[in-house]
């Protein structure tokens, strides 16, 4: 045993005499158990893995078995694999095998060769009679002269075209074969290109989304409330920090001013309708009151119009309308009145009173046809279901009646006529 307590065989037993223990340093001893000592391994040399016969302790690089379990264990292969980034998506999975391509090209070459042979067989060389040979007439072809030379040239050209076309195809196959030796690297390059492209698109989309969110959040930004000014304005009705715009509120309208304004509008309407306007025939019946002119069309409607300017060239404006036939609703809805007002004002601005009458007249006629159609459908759903059939063609209503009676058809058509006769020579005056 040497000074450090190591033997040549690489094993050490921890049972020693008192003289041997005196030669050891104090820091290398352990407390004695029944006069025995356990020696610590000071280095990781030949005696690195040692076992004490008394304490049954295993020494590994200067650490006991209990100390060895306290150190961090190296990560396993599964842990390292789980920490790797995800694999790239394979975009070359849809590639066809190179052998399949060669098979198709070879089959096409064989098919074209059969077609070329058939074409050559169809090109017959003309034959001519030769002098008799041994008393027998023989047919000897005349190649190289006349039409036979042209046919030979055509055959050669056909074979040359076939060879040239398929030579180019097999050269392409050779190039693809050389390229296929590096197909793994090229495939990986394609996958990387697609991945970089998707990442660039993702970054662009993210930047666009953030910019769009910033623009959309502009409307959500609210300034901080000025509580002091608000309290002062609500309590005193004024605030020193509020600017004075010099706004002077107008005087309230008195009943006398309103009545005078309406009388002036009535006078302006009378002057304009009698002196400046060319009234349509159906607008000859009218009255002026309350600052508006009311035009009455019997059995159709009455409409209220007014003006906003003294200029005779300024257009009229739609005020209200009332239907003069039944059945009609007591009051039209606000949505219908709004649509009529918009369309009537466009007609008044473009064509004047005549355009307004044409628009309202067509509206009333269409409304009447819709009322008749609704009544006809009501009859079809009741006891007249076997005798009436209703059809709608554009704005016209067609009612077929006596449908159960055999023979000719009986129908009634209700529509809107333009009033213009196709044959102007036979036109007659029907009165105003």
C-alpha positions as CSV (number, residue, x, y, z in Angstrom):
1,X,0.0,0.0,0.0
2,X,1.3,3.5,-1.0
3,X,1.0,6.7,0.9
4,X,-2.5,7.5,-0.5
5,X,-3.7,4.0,0.4
6,X,-3.9,2.7,-3.2
7,X,-2.9,-0.8,-4.2
8,X,-1.5,-2.0,-7.5
9,X,-4.6,-4.1,-8.2
10,X,-6.8,-0.9,-8.1
11,X,-8.8,-2.1,-5.1
12,X,-8.6,-0.8,-1.5
13,X,-10.1,-2.3,1.6
14,X,-11.0,0.0,4.4
15,X,-9.8,-2.0,7.4
16,X,-6.4,-0.9,8.6
17,X,-4.3,-0.8,11.7
18,X,-3.6,2.3,13.8
19,X,-0.1,2.8,12.3
20,X,-1.4,2.9,8.8
21,X,-4.0,5.5,9.7
22,X,-1.3,7.8,11.1
23,X,0.3,8.2,7.7
24,X,-2.9,9.6,6.1
25,X,-3.8,13.3,6.0
26,X,-6.5,14.4,8.4
27,X,-8.8,15.7,5.7
28,X,-8.8,12.2,4.0
29,X,-10.1,10.3,7.0
30,X,-13.7,9.5,7.9
31,X,-14.9,8.9,11.4
32,X,-14.0,5.4,12.6
33,X,-16.7,2.7,13.0
34,X,-15.5,0.0,15.3
35,X,-11.9,1.0,14.6
36,X,-12.4,0.9,10.8
37,X,-11.8,3.9,8.4
38,X,-13.1,4.5,5.0
39,X,-10.7,6.2,2.6
40,X,-11.7,8.8,0.1
41,X,-10.5,8.7,-3.5
42,X,-8.5,11.9,-4.1
43,X,-8.1,11.6,-7.8
44,X,-9.8,10.0,-10.8
45,X,-6.9,7.7,-11.7
46,X,-6.7,4.0,-11.7
47,X,-8.5,3.7,-8.5
48,X,-11.5,5.7,-9.6
49,X,-14.1,3.0,-9.2
50,X,-13.5,1.5,-5.8
51,X,-15.6,-0.3,-3.2
52,X,-15.1,-0.3,0.5
53,X,-15.6,-3.7,2.1
54,X,-17.0,-2.1,5.3
55,X,-19.2,0.8,4.1
56,X,-20.2,-0.7,0.8
57,X,-19.7,2.7,-0.9
58,X,-19.0,3.0,-4.6
59,X,-16.5,5.8,-5.5
60,X,-16.9,7.4,-8.9
61,X,-14.4,10.2,-9.8
62,X,-14.0,11.1,-6.2
63,X,-17.8,10.9,-5.4
64,X,-19.8,8.3,-3.6
65,X,-22.9,6.6,-5.0
66,X,-25.1,8.9,-3.0
67,X,-23.3,12.0,-4.2
68,X,-23.3,10.8,-7.8
69,X,-27.1,10.7,-7.9
70,X,-27.3,14.3,-6.9
71,X,-25.6,15.6,-10.1
72,X,-27.6,16.4,-13.2
73,X,-28.0,13.6,-15.7
74,X,-27.2,14.2,-19.3
75,X,-30.3,14.7,-21.6
76,X,-31.5,11.7,-23.5
77,X,-31.9,11.5,-27.3
78,X,-35.7,11.9,-27.0
79,X,-35.3,15.1,-25.0
80,X,-32.9,16.5,-27.6
81,X,-35.2,15.5,-30.4
82,X,-38.2,17.3,-28.7
83,X,-36.2,20.5,-28.6
84,X,-35.4,20.6,-32.3
85,X,-37.5,22.9,-34.5
86,X,-40.3,21.4,-36.5
87,X,-39.4,19.8,-39.8
88,X,-40.0,21.7,-43.1
89,X,-43.1,20.8,-45.0
90,X,-42.3,18.6,-47.9
91,X,-43.5,20.2,-51.1
92,X,-41.9,17.6,-53.4
93,X,-44.2,14.7,-52.3
94,X,-46.3,15.1,-55.4
95,X,-43.4,14.4,-57.7
96,X,-43.8,11.5,-60.2
97,X,-41.2,8.8,-60.3
98,X,-38.5,9.2,-62.9
99,X,-39.1,5.6,-64.1
100,X,-42.7,6.4,-64.8
101,X,-41.7,9.3,-67.0
102,X,-39.2,7.2,-68.9
103,X,-41.8,4.5,-69.4
104,X,-44.3,7.0,-70.8
105,X,-41.7,8.6,-73.1
106,X,-40.6,5.2,-74.4
107,X,-44.2,4.1,-75.0
108,X,-44.9,7.2,-77.0
109,X,-41.7,6.7,-79.0
110,X,-42.9,3.2,-79.9
111,X,-46.3,4.4,-80.9
112,X,-44.9,7.2,-83.0
113,X,-42.6,4.6,-84.7
114,X,-45.5,2.5,-85.6
115,X,-47.3,5.5,-87.1
116,X,-44.2,6.4,-89.1
117,X,-44.0,2.9,-90.5
118,X,-47.6,3.1,-91.5
119,X,-47.1,6.4,-93.2
120,X,-44.1,5.1,-95.1
121,X,-46.1,2.1,-96.2
122,X,-48.8,4.4,-97.6
123,X,-46.3,6.3,-99.7
124,X,-46.2,3.9,-102.8
125,X,-43.5,4.5,-105.4
126,X,-45.1,4.4,-109.0
127,X,-44.0,1.5,-111.1
128,X,-43.7,1.3,-115.0
129,X,-43.5,-1.4,-117.6
130,X,-39.9,-2.6,-118.5
131,X,-38.8,-4.5,-121.6
132,X,-39.7,-8.2,-121.5
133,X,-37.2,-10.4,-119.7
134,X,-37.2,-14.1,-120.8
135,X,-40.5,-13.6,-122.4
136,X,-42.1,-12.3,-119.2
137,X,-43.1,-8.7,-118.6
138,X,-41.6,-7.5,-115.3
139,X,-42.5,-4.3,-113.4
140,X,-39.3,-2.5,-112.5
141,X,-39.5,0.6,-110.2
142,X,-38.0,3.8,-111.6
143,X,-36.3,5.4,-108.5
144,X,-34.5,8.7,-108.8
145,X,-36.5,10.1,-111.7
146,X,-39.9,11.6,-112.0
147,X,-42.3,11.4,-109.1
148,X,-40.5,8.5,-107.3
149,X,-37.7,10.8,-106.3
150,X,-40.2,13.2,-104.6
151,X,-41.8,10.2,-102.7
152,X,-38.4,9.1,-101.5
153,X,-37.6,12.6,-100.2
154,X,-40.9,12.6,-98.3
155,X,-40.1,9.3,-96.7
156,X,-36.7,10.5,-95.7
157,X,-38.2,13.7,-94.3
158,X,-40.8,11.7,-92.3
159,X,-38.1,9.5,-90.7
160,X,-35.9,12.5,-90.0
161,X,-38.7,14.3,-88.2
162,X,-39.5,11.3,-86.1
163,X,-35.8,10.8,-85.2
164,X,-35.3,14.5,-84.4
165,X,-38.4,14.8,-82.2
166,X,-37.6,11.8,-80.1
167,X,-33.9,12.6,-79.9
168,X,-34.8,15.9,-78.3
169,X,-37.1,14.1,-75.8
170,X,-34.4,11.6,-74.8
171,X,-31.9,14.4,-74.4
172,X,-34.3,16.0,-71.9
173,X,-34.5,12.7,-70.1
174,X,-30.7,12.6,-69.9
175,X,-30.7,16.1,-68.4
176,X,-33.3,15.1,-65.9
177,X,-31.3,12.0,-65.0
178,X,-28.2,14.1,-64.3
179,X,-30.3,16.4,-62.2
180,X,-31.9,13.5,-60.3
181,X,-28.6,12.7,-58.7
182,X,-28.9,15.9,-56.6
183,X,-32.6,15.6,-56.2
184,X,-32.4,15.6,-52.4
185,X,-30.5,18.8,-52.3
186,X,-32.8,20.5,-54.8
187,X,-35.9,19.3,-53.0
188,X,-34.5,20.7,-49.7
189,X,-33.8,24.0,-51.5
190,X,-37.4,24.1,-52.8
191,X,-38.7,23.4,-49.3
192,X,-36.5,26.2,-47.9
193,X,-37.6,28.6,-50.6
194,X,-41.2,27.9,-49.8
195,X,-40.6,28.3,-46.1
196,X,-38.8,31.6,-46.5
197,X,-41.6,32.8,-48.8
198,X,-44.3,31.9,-46.2
199,X,-42.3,33.5,-43.4
200,X,-41.9,36.7,-45.5
201,X,-45.6,36.7,-46.2
202,X,-46.4,36.1,-42.5
203,X,-44.2,39.1,-41.5
204,X,-45.9,41.3,-44.2
205,X,-49.3,40.2,-43.1
206,X,-48.4,40.9,-39.4
207,X,-47.2,44.4,-40.3
208,X,-50.3,45.1,-42.4
209,X,-52.5,43.8,-39.6
210,X,-50.8,46.0,-37.0
211,X,-51.0,49.1,-39.3
212,X,-54.7,48.4,-40.0
213,X,-55.4,48.0,-36.3
214,X,-53.7,51.3,-35.6
215,X,-55.9,53.0,-38.2
216,X,-59.0,51.4,-36.8
217,X,-58.2,52.4,-33.3
218,X,-58.1,56.1,-34.2
219,X,-61.9,56.3,-33.8
220,X,-61.7,54.7,-30.4
221,X,-59.3,57.3,-29.0
222,X,-61.1,59.8,-26.7
223,X,-59.5,62.9,-25.2
224,X,-59.3,63.2,-21.4
225,X,-62.4,64.9,-20.1
226,X,-61.9,68.5,-18.9
227,X,-63.8,68.1,-15.6
228,X,-63.0,71.6,-14.2
229,X,-64.4,73.4,-17.3
230,X,-67.4,71.1,-17.4
231,X,-68.3,71.8,-13.8
232,X,-67.8,75.5,-14.2
233,X,-69.9,75.6,-17.4
234,X,-72.7,73.5,-15.9
235,X,-72.8,75.5,-12.6
236,X,-72.4,79.0,-13.9
237,X,-73.3,78.7,-17.6
238,X,-70.0,80.1,-18.7
239,X,-66.3,79.5,-18.4
240,X,-63.4,82.0,-18.8
241,X,-61.4,79.5,-20.7
242,X,-64.1,78.9,-23.3
243,X,-63.7,81.1,-26.4
244,X,-66.4,83.6,-27.2
245,X,-67.4,83.1,-30.8
246,X,-69.6,86.1,-31.0
247,X,-72.7,84.1,-31.9
248,X,-75.9,86.0,-31.5
249,X,-79.0,83.8,-31.4
250,X,-81.8,84.9,-33.7
251,X,-85.0,86.3,-32.3
252,X,-87.7,83.8,-31.9
253,X,-90.4,83.7,-34.6
254,X,-93.7,85.2,-33.6
255,X,-97.0,84.0,-35.0
256,X,-97.3,87.3,-36.9
257,X,-93.9,86.8,-38.6
258,X,-94.8,83.2,-39.5
259,X,-98.2,84.3,-40.9
260,X,-96.5,87.1,-42.9
261,X,-93.9,84.7,-44.4
262,X,-96.7,82.2,-45.4
263,X,-98.7,85.0,-47.1
264,X,-95.6,86.1,-49.0
265,X,-95.0,82.5,-50.1
266,X,-98.6,82.3,-51.2
267,X,-98.3,85.4,-53.3
268,X,-95.0,84.1,-54.9
269,X,-96.7,80.8,-55.7
270,X,-99.7,82.5,-57.4
271,X,-97.4,84.8,-59.4
272,X,-95.2,81.8,-60.6
273,X,-98.1,79.5,-61.4
274,X,-100.0,82.1,-63.4
275,X,-97.1,83.9,-65.2
276,X,-94.0,81.6,-65.4
277,X,-95.1,78.0,-65.3
278,X,-96.5,75.9,-68.2
279,X,-98.8,73.7,-66.2
280,X,-99.6,70.1,-67.4
281,X,-103.2,69.4,-68.3
282,X,-103.8,67.3,-65.3
283,X,-102.3,70.0,-62.9
284,X,-104.8,72.7,-63.9
285,X,-106.8,72.1,-60.8
286,X,-104.8,73.5,-57.9
287,X,-105.1,75.6,-54.8
288,X,-102.6,77.7,-52.8
289,X,-102.6,77.9,-49.0
290,X,-100.2,77.8,-46.1
291,X,-97.2,78.4,-48.3
292,X,-97.8,75.4,-50.6
293,X,-99.6,74.6,-53.8
294,X,-101.9,71.6,-53.8
295,X,-102.4,69.9,-57.2
296,X,-105.4,67.5,-57.4
297,X,-105.7,64.7,-59.9
298,X,-109.2,63.1,-59.5
299,X,-109.3,59.4,-58.5
300,X,-105.5,59.3,-58.2
301,X,-103.7,61.7,-55.8
302,X,-103.2,65.2,-54.6
303,X,-99.7,66.5,-54.0
304,X,-98.3,69.5,-52.1
305,X,-95.4,71.4,-53.6
306,X,-93.6,74.6,-52.5
307,X,-90.7,76.8,-53.4
308,X,-87.7,78.0,-51.5
309,X,-86.6,81.0,-53.7
310,X,-88.2,83.9,-55.4
311,X,-86.3,83.0,-58.6
312,X,-88.8,81.6,-61.2
313,X,-86.0,79.2,-62.4
314,X,-85.7,77.5,-59.0
315,X,-87.4,74.1,-58.8
316,X,-90.4,73.1,-56.8
317,X,-90.0,70.8,-53.8
318,X,-92.1,67.9,-52.7
319,X,-94.0,68.3,-49.4
320,X,-96.7,65.6,-49.1
321,X,-98.9,63.3,-51.1
322,X,-102.4,61.8,-50.4
323,X,-104.0,59.0,-52.4
324,X,-107.6,59.6,-53.6
325,X,-108.8,56.0,-54.3
326,X,-109.6,53.0,-52.3
327,X,-108.6,50.7,-50.9
328,X,-105.6,52.5,-49.7
329,X,-103.8,52.8,-46.3
330,X,-104.7,55.8,-44.2
331,X,-101.1,56.9,-44.0
332,X,-98.1,55.9,-46.1
333,X,-95.1,54.7,-44.2
334,X,-92.2,57.1,-43.6
335,X,-90.0,54.8,-45.8
336,X,-92.4,55.1,-48.8
337,X,-92.8,58.9,-48.3
338,X,-89.0,59.3,-48.2
339,X,-88.6,57.3,-51.4
340,X,-91.3,59.3,-53.1
341,X,-89.8,62.6,-52.0
342,X,-86.4,61.7,-53.3
343,X,-87.7,60.6,-56.7
344,X,-90.2,63.4,-57.0
345,X,-87.6,66.1,-56.3
346,X,-85.3,64.5,-59.0
347,X,-88.2,64.7,-61.5
348,X,-89.0,68.3,-60.5
349,X,-85.4,69.3,-60.8
350,X,-85.0,67.6,-64.2
351,X,-88.4,68.0,-66.0
352,X,-90.4,70.4,-63.8
353,X,-94.1,69.8,-63.1
354,X,-94.6,67.5,-66.1
355,X,-91.9,65.1,-64.8
356,X,-93.4,65.1,-61.3
357,X,-96.9,64.3,-62.7
358,X,-95.6,61.4,-64.9
359,X,-93.7,59.9,-62.0
360,X,-96.6,60.1,-59.5
361,X,-99.1,58.9,-62.2
362,X,-97.0,55.8,-62.9
363,X,-96.7,55.2,-59.2
364,X,-100.5,55.4,-58.6
365,X,-101.2,53.1,-61.6
366,X,-98.7,50.5,-60.4
367,X,-100.1,50.7,-56.9
368,X,-103.7,50.1,-58.3
369,X,-102.4,47.0,-60.2
370,X,-100.8,45.7,-57.1
371,X,-104.1,46.1,-55.2
372,X,-106.0,44.2,-58.0
373,X,-103.4,41.4,-58.0
374,X,-103.7,41.0,-54.2
375,X,-107.5,40.8,-54.5
376,X,-107.2,38.3,-57.4
377,X,-104.8,36.1,-55.3
378,X,-107.4,36.3,-52.4
379,X,-110.0,34.9,-54.8
380,X,-107.7,32.1,-55.9
381,X,-107.3,31.0,-52.3
382,X,-111.0,30.8,-51.6
383,X,-114.0,29.4,-53.5
384,X,-112.7,30.5,-56.9
385,X,-109.6,28.4,-56.7
386,X,-110.8,26.1,-59.5
387,X,-112.0,28.8,-61.8
388,X,-109.3,31.5,-61.7
389,X,-105.6,31.5,-62.4
390,X,-103.5,34.6,-61.9
391,X,-100.2,35.5,-63.7
392,X,-97.9,38.5,-63.4
393,X,-96.0,39.7,-66.4
394,X,-93.8,42.7,-65.5
395,X,-96.3,45.4,-64.4
396,X,-99.3,43.7,-66.1
397,X,-101.8,41.4,-64.4
398,X,-103.3,38.5,-66.4
399,X,-106.4,36.7,-64.9
400,X,-107.5,33.5,-66.5
401,X,-111.1,32.7,-65.7
402,X,-113.4,29.7,-66.4
403,X,-110.4,27.5,-66.5
404,X,-112.4,24.3,-65.9
405,X,-114.6,24.9,-69.0
406,X,-113.2,23.0,-72.1
407,X,-112.6,25.0,-75.2
408,X,-110.9,28.3,-75.8
409,X,-109.1,30.2,-73.1
410,X,-110.7,33.2,-71.4
411,X,-108.4,35.8,-69.8
412,X,-108.4,39.4,-68.7
413,X,-105.2,41.5,-68.9
414,X,-104.7,44.7,-66.9
415,X,-101.7,46.8,-67.6
416,X,-100.3,50.3,-68.2
417,X,-100.5,51.7,-71.7
418,X,-98.2,54.5,-72.9
419,X,-101.1,56.1,-74.8
420,X,-99.1,56.1,-78.1
421,X,-100.7,54.5,-81.2
422,X,-98.5,52.4,-83.4
423,X,-100.4,53.5,-86.5
424,X,-100.3,57.3,-86.5
425,X,-102.4,57.5,-89.7
426,X,-105.4,56.1,-87.9
427,X,-105.0,58.1,-84.7
428,X,-108.0,60.0,-83.5
429,X,-108.3,62.7,-81.0
430,X,-109.8,61.4,-77.7
431,X,-110.2,64.8,-76.0
432,X,-108.3,66.3,-73.2
